[in-house]
Amino acid sequence: MTASTYPVWGWGRPEEEPGPAELEALAPAAQALLGFPLQAPERPAAPAALPAPRVAVPSALAAVSSAEPLDRARHGLGRSFQAGAAAVRGLAQAGLEPATCRLLDAAEAALTGTLAGGEAPLLLGFESASLPVDGELAAALEVCAGAGGRVLEEAAGADAGATWRAGFVRAPYLRERLLLLGVLVETFETAVTWERLDALVADVAAAAGAALAQVCGAGTVTCRLTHVYPDGAAPYFTVLAPARRGSELGQWAEVKAAATEAVLAAGGTVTHHHAVGRDHRPWYDRQRPEPFAAALRAAKAAVDPAGVLNPGVLLDA
């Protein structure tokens, strides 16, 4: 990835900032996709002065990165999100471990251009440095077919996978563009056991959608599964809504609170891989067992008696 290919405005060189023409060209397509009017483009802040990197890439890592390609097999499948979740559960509980396993709901599939028509694509990929992976892929497709999945034609599946990957890589940079056009774009995630997954996704999407309507006047909520395990999965939600300039943090705080309350009510954890910090602390305190809190206090008192490390984040200062 090069800065010239994926510029980060405010963190790169001044010449990498988006020009007015670039923002104006993006606005009509974004407005048609999101379904609400956008604001006039706002110029980004001046780039920050960052120090040069102090850690070089180890030569051993560079050698690994340039080694011969792995054996790869990839496929795309489509049906409803619930059917896709059942297929993913079957994969995890059958001991199959795909290198790529991403289930998108229909809204996210449309938003990213991965698959149209209202289906929820499941993107699967197997990789190995030493063994063929066709057998694993065949077993995975059999599990998915049993759950009602429709295997895409090879070309269509490859296109869907490439489109999703391109959108995934560009998402942080597109987010900056959308923020300049007055679109609130944020994410939150959780983890839940399989028997609670469908209800959690429905309840949280409904709560977040209602909060967006109340706080922002409109909005879109999408969901994908990012991590899967034999006993559960991690749903990852994205929200997009009209922002009021200068009030974006307050808007997001209200939406985040409503969504997190719905997560806890549906039996999900306050976070899966985004971790706990000050934003999650109120809900973390409600989910954390007191014996664990006592053990954490004792450990912190032993290794950080002056309270220098992250004071007031997981424990009161």
Secondary structure, 3 states (H helix, E strand, C coil): CCCCCCCCCCCCCHHHCCCHHHHHHHHHHHHHHHCCCCCCCCCCCCCCCCCCCCCCCCHHHHHHHCCCCCEEEEEEEEECHHHHHHHHHHHHHCCCCCCEEEEECHHHHHHHCCCCCCCEEEEEEEEECCCCCHHHHHHHHHHHHHCCCEECCHHHHHHHHHHHHHHHHHHHHHHHHHHHCCEEEEEEECCEEHHHHHHHHHHHHHHHHHHHHHHHCCCEEEEEEEEEECCEEEEEEEEEEECCCCCHHHHHHHHHHHHHHHHHHCCCCCCCCCCCCCCCHHHHHHHCCHHHHHHHHHHHHHHCCCCCCCCCCCCCC
